[in-house]
Amino acid sequence: MAREVLAETETTSLEGMLVKKKGTASARSWILIDSDVNETVMDIDKYAIMHRVQIHARDLRILDPLLSYPSTILGRERAIVLNLEHIKAIVTAEEVLLRDPWDDNVIPVVEELRRRLPVVNANDVETGEEDESPFEFRALEVFLEAICSFHAARTTELETDAYPALDELTSKISSRNLDRVRKLKSAMTRLTARVQKVRDELERLLDDDDDMADLYLSRKLSSGSPVSGSGAAGWFLGSPTIGSKISRASRASVITVHGDENDVEELEMLLEAYFMQIDGTLNKLTSLREYIDDTEDYINIQLDNHRNQLIQLELFLSSGTVCMSIYALVTGIFGMNIPYTWNDDHGYMFKWVVIVSGAFSAVLFLLIVFYARFKGLVGS
């Protein structure tokens, strides 16, 4: 798509999708999807988003990819702010703003939003049932399912690579296999930390009913809370008005709220389902870590055995060298070319010198070995 740099914001149409661009240096690519699956891809700055969804700069800063924020789900008065790794989104009662829609990991999420955001009528002969969940819960479910499936797929890939590599390492200890396992362990540690952050965030929400109640945006709209939208309706001319949004959100929320503003059972069931899924993924990673630890223990035992064998071999060689040195000393003494009177007519002594010195060296070697075994320096 060709871009034209204009002083004013312009709107173009491409394959049925409205594309809005702003020629500002701080603009970011977002996709806006409403309840009717009308899509708008925009390059807008943070101030326009803050004005649109009524959130503070600190909340929007959570979605900045340049800042390292953990996985977070925040409920605000008019929006839900989600930072689930590559999924960075803002959900209102009628719209979803998703960042970086052209990212390879985000494209499947956009496709799933197109499929599941529309309300399915009971007259639909294909399904025969109506989706009574509020708009924000349908969007939240798509995001949670996407991040849980993403981590489950990464875990499966890691298991597929790790278990054969560990088995190969136990059968053959080599530098190549050790380096391969080291890289897999590093990848597992990073993935475990990411999964743990998502799990902790879901657990935090489940432990606090007030935080879960903050995510009921349709309920808050239907309760008659005032909405300041003087500039919101003019932010994008093709989007519905705030009044029509409140009306549709009110009708959708009547089905699920039943007049009880403290009822969070529906959201709790939704979060529990994905909490169990992400917890299962974390359990797989924990089992993999335990398998790696067991393999490391086995490798350390094997290395200790090899080390002990080398120590024993070195001890034997050193003992033999000492004993042979003594034998060579005797040989050197009697081999000196110096005339001695006692050497005359005593040729038979050569045989006894050789026998006695050899026997002495052998006995000394055996004594050293027995002493080392007695002290536990070598194995039996």
C-alpha atoms as one frame of an Amber mdcrd trajectory, in Angstrom:
protein
   0.000   0.000   0.000   1.419   3.325  -0.986   1.481   6.036   1.691   1.121
   9.725   1.020   2.485  12.205   3.519  -0.219  14.828   4.045  -0.574  17.617
   6.533  -4.131  16.501   7.295  -5.327  13.034   8.271  -6.838  11.172   5.326
  -8.961   8.072   5.016  -8.524   5.483   2.308 -10.304   2.242   1.522  -8.556
  -1.064   0.875 -10.408  -4.340   0.467 -13.359  -3.155   2.464 -11.200  -1.935
   5.354 -10.933   1.730   6.331  -7.358   2.848   6.837  -6.599   6.038   8.695
  -3.135   7.524   8.796  -1.636  10.468  10.639   1.646  12.023   9.613   3.076
  12.290  13.124   6.403  10.996  14.318   4.856   9.344  17.427   2.105   7.536
  15.530   1.677   3.811  16.029  -0.190   1.219  13.988  -3.452   0.055  15.542
  -6.492  -1.825  14.317  -9.946  -0.925  15.615 -12.691  -3.562  15.478 -16.214
  -2.841  16.710 -19.066  -5.196  17.564 -20.215  -5.221  13.924 -16.682  -6.269
  12.865 -16.094  -2.979  11.102 -12.329  -2.712  10.913 -10.171   0.388  10.847
  -6.382   0.327  10.661  -4.892   3.574  11.951  -1.565   5.214  12.645  -2.422
   7.376  15.646  -0.549   8.854  18.573  -1.065   8.064  22.234  -2.949  11.278
  22.991  -5.721  10.400  20.560  -6.040   6.973  22.126  -6.090   8.407  25.646
  -8.832  10.815  24.614 -10.792   8.077  22.889 -10.863   5.396  25.593 -10.524
   7.654  28.668  -7.335   6.163  30.141  -4.235   7.735  31.662  -0.786   7.882
  30.122   0.590   5.441  32.678  -1.956   2.845  31.550  -1.065   3.349  27.895
   2.613   3.134  28.775   2.064  -0.508  29.723   1.489  -1.247  26.042   4.753
   0.322  24.923   6.923  -2.453  23.401  10.064  -0.460  24.223   9.327  -0.814
  27.930   9.598  -4.182  29.639   6.276  -4.538  31.453   5.032  -7.942  32.651
   1.751  -9.436  31.497  -1.034  -7.231  32.813  -4.834  -7.011  32.629  -6.164
  -3.737  34.018  -9.794  -2.718  34.403 -10.495   0.984  34.054 -13.705   3.016
  34.042 -14.250   2.816  30.292 -11.710   0.262  29.076  -9.695  -2.875  29.734
  -5.961  -2.544  29.119  -4.231  -5.808  28.189  -0.533  -6.461  27.856  -0.092
 -10.162  27.133   3.366 -10.191  25.541   2.777  -9.660  21.795  -0.943  -9.006
  22.388  -1.281  -5.362  23.365  -4.882  -4.214  23.269  -7.469  -1.855  24.687
 -11.021  -3.181  24.977 -14.096  -1.015  25.491 -17.742  -2.035  25.694 -18.070
  -1.754  21.902 -14.580  -1.622  20.397 -11.212  -3.339  20.418  -7.979  -1.484
  19.751  -5.154  -3.906  18.938  -1.577  -2.785  18.438   0.708  -3.859  15.573
  -1.913  -5.786  13.540   0.674  -6.789  10.914   2.836  -8.695  13.381   3.055
 -12.406  12.534   1.890 -13.389  16.013  -0.962 -10.869  16.024  -2.470 -11.705
  12.611  -4.110 -14.946  13.901  -5.570 -12.961  16.806  -7.153 -10.480  14.384
  -8.646 -13.349  12.389 -10.104 -14.860  15.544 -11.593 -11.512  16.563 -13.324
 -11.258  13.194 -14.846 -14.669  13.710 -15.932 -14.469  17.338 -16.785 -10.857
  18.089 -20.113 -10.707  16.223 -23.141 -11.715  18.291 -24.635 -14.936  16.919
 -28.418 -14.730  16.702 -30.663 -17.558  17.785 -32.208 -17.637  14.298 -28.873
 -18.728  12.844 -29.585 -22.197  11.541 -25.953 -23.172  11.604 -25.436 -22.794
  15.354 -28.917 -22.545  16.777 -27.733 -20.661  19.896 -27.039 -17.095  20.910
 -23.853 -15.761  22.442 -25.011 -13.834  25.518 -21.542 -12.780  26.678 -20.794
  -9.039  26.735 -18.610  -7.709  23.971 -15.620  -7.121  26.248 -15.711 -10.716
  27.495 -15.777 -12.113  23.982 -12.720 -10.039  23.136 -11.000 -10.962  26.404
 -11.621 -14.641  25.736 -10.017 -14.366  22.299  -6.909 -12.754  23.792  -6.627
 -15.253  26.642  -7.101 -18.196  24.313  -4.493 -16.787  21.934  -1.814 -16.288
  24.586  -2.510 -19.650  26.255  -2.409 -21.462  22.911   0.772 -19.599  21.975
   2.555 -20.727  25.140   1.182 -24.257  24.831   2.562 -24.496  21.291   5.966
 -23.153  22.363   6.024 -25.657  25.237   5.191 -28.546  22.928   7.978 -27.518
  20.552  10.410 -27.285  23.446   9.422 -30.714  24.741   9.823 -32.195  21.275
  13.399 -30.902  21.101  14.405 -31.306  24.741  13.531 -34.912  25.620  15.445
 -36.517  22.707  18.397 -34.218  23.362  18.470 -35.205  27.036  18.254 -38.896
  26.221  21.079 -38.515  23.720  23.190 -36.734  26.327  22.725 -39.545  28.842
  23.856 -42.086  26.259  26.806 -40.032  25.041  28.385 -37.173  26.954  29.973
 -34.788  24.484  30.579 -31.069  24.133  28.030 -30.855  21.312  25.287 -32.528
  23.336  26.090 -30.473  26.431  25.894 -27.222  24.473  22.598 -28.265  22.900
  21.053 -29.052  26.274  22.373 -25.782  27.689  20.587 -23.802  24.971  17.372
 -25.756  25.505  17.548 -25.127  29.247  17.977 -21.400  28.662  14.967 -21.366
  26.334  12.944 -23.302  28.908  13.878 -20.848  31.669  12.770 -17.859  29.586
   9.521 -19.548  28.555   8.771 -20.577  32.131   9.171 -16.998  33.307   6.766
 -15.758  30.618   4.164 -18.419  31.409   4.522 -17.728  35.118   3.764 -14.032
  34.592   0.549 -14.799  32.705  -0.505 -17.303  35.352   0.233 -14.870  38.182
  -1.858 -12.169  36.507  -4.857 -14.488  36.097  -4.457 -15.649  39.685  -4.379
 -12.045  40.866  -7.653 -11.317  39.103  -9.310 -14.462  40.445  -8.301 -13.563
  44.005  -9.879 -10.094  43.834 -13.595  -9.736  43.074 -13.261  -5.967  42.825
 -10.703  -6.256  40.036 -12.979  -8.662  38.199 -15.946  -6.325  38.662 -13.906
  -3.535  37.037 -13.803  -5.590  33.842 -17.611  -5.485  33.450 -17.648  -2.488
  31.103 -21.145  -3.121  29.726 -22.526  -3.297  33.252 -20.938   0.026  34.151
 -22.375   1.626  31.009 -25.848   0.261  31.685 -25.747   1.538  35.281 -26.091
   5.088  33.957 -22.551   6.323  34.546 -21.910   9.582  32.689 -19.717   9.396
  29.623 -17.708  12.376  28.530 -17.490  11.948  24.792 -17.525  15.399  23.285
 -14.278  14.762  21.480 -14.641  11.007  21.174 -17.387  11.046  18.582 -15.376
  13.364  16.384 -12.204  11.308  16.678 -13.211   9.167  13.729 -16.233  10.038
  11.651 -16.909   6.497  10.530 -17.297   5.062  14.049 -20.649   4.863  15.931
 -21.585   7.581  18.387 -21.098   7.148  22.086 -24.842   7.275  22.643 -25.528
   4.370  20.329 -22.721   2.436  21.967 -24.258   2.886  25.409 -27.638   1.805
  24.083 -26.349  -1.375  22.479 -24.108  -2.167  25.482 -27.055  -1.688  27.815
 -29.193  -4.136  25.852 -26.381  -6.682  25.764 -25.646  -6.381  29.459 -29.250
  -6.865  30.604 -28.959 -10.500  29.620 -25.945 -11.218  31.791 -26.027  -8.736
  34.655 -29.499  -9.523  36.080 -29.285  -6.434  38.241 -26.471  -7.730  40.471
 -23.453  -5.465  40.162 -21.363  -7.665  42.463 -21.888 -10.853  40.454 -18.603
 -11.856  38.785 -19.398 -15.529  38.274 -19.369 -15.345  34.484 -15.972 -13.688
  34.333 -14.640 -15.930  37.091 -15.567 -19.039  35.111 -13.913 -17.558  32.032
 -10.690 -16.744  33.867 -10.618 -20.077  35.677 -10.779 -21.978  32.390  -7.713
 -20.237  30.991  -5.989 -20.253  34.372  -6.215 -24.047  34.337  -4.887 -24.112
  30.786  -1.897 -21.883  31.507  -1.302 -23.749  34.775  -1.185 -27.015  32.829
   1.398 -25.482  30.509   3.434 -24.382  33.516   3.218 -27.908  34.952   4.631
 -29.290  31.694   7.539 -26.880  31.922   8.049 -27.823  35.567   8.156 -31.500
  34.638  10.646 -30.699  31.896  12.803 -28.775  34.365  12.734 -31.720  36.772
  13.732 -34.056  33.947  16.617 -31.736  33.069  17.683 -31.597  36.735  17.580
 -35.392  36.962  19.644 -35.626  33.791  22.156 -33.154  35.203  22.428 -35.209
  38.388  23.002 -38.344  36.329  25.622 -36.586  34.202  27.366 -35.285  37.329
  27.470 -38.805  38.754  28.914 -40.088  35.504  31.497 -37.316  35.446  32.405
 -38.007  39.072  32.922 -41.658  38.236  35.150 -40.746  35.312  37.039 -38.321
  37.512  37.585 -40.984  40.160  38.813 -43.410  37.543  41.291 -40.855  36.287
  42.472 -40.210  39.843  42.963 -43.927  40.398  44.865 -44.251  37.133  47.025
 -41.275  38.034  47.714 -42.770  41.466  48.719 -46.103  39.972  50.991 -44.453
  37.453  52.579 -42.220  40.097  53.135 -45.178  42.435  54.677 -47.224  39.650
  56.922 -44.312  38.704  58.193 -43.983  42.300  58.906 -47.683  42.554  60.658
 -47.795  39.194  62.701 -44.764  40.234  64.003 -46.701  43.229  64.856 -49.633
  40.989  66.591 -47.271  38.543  68.536 -45.726  41.451  69.987 -49.115  42.387
  70.759 -49.783  38.759  72.511 -46.443  38.460  74.596 -47.009  41.548  75.853
 -50.399  40.458  76.298 -49.274  36.895  78.848 -46.584  37.683  82.261 -47.167
  36.066  84.235 -46.964  39.315  86.602 -49.753  40.380  85.631 -51.422  43.706
  87.572 -54.236  45.322  84.432 -55.928  46.606  83.278 -56.217  42.989  86.119
 -58.609  42.184  85.267 -62.308  42.170  81.663 -61.582  43.254  79.831 -61.903
  39.927  76.983 -63.881  41.515  75.951 -60.709  43.395  74.532 -59.160  40.220
  71.695 -61.692  40.196  70.760 -61.033  43.808  70.918 -57.271  43.436  68.485
 -57.419  40.528  66.122 -59.809  42.329  66.120 -57.974  45.649  65.695 -54.474
  44.166  62.870 -55.694  41.852  61.080 -57.422  44.738  61.468 -54.378  46.940
  59.960 -52.098  44.265  57.025 -54.466  43.705  56.272 -54.754  47.426  56.464
 -50.976  47.810  53.986 -50.534  44.939  51.533 -52.987  46.513  51.820 -51.265
  49.893  51.009 -47.898  48.337  47.951 -49.347  46.572  46.648 -51.105  49.698
  47.145 -47.956  51.756  45.216 -45.877  49.192  42.309 -48.337  49.269  42.370
 -48.456  53.076  42.072 -44.684  53.220  39.338 -44.691  50.541  41.393 -42.808
  48.014  40.582 -45.351  45.295  37.730 -47.759  44.736  37.959 -51.493  45.144
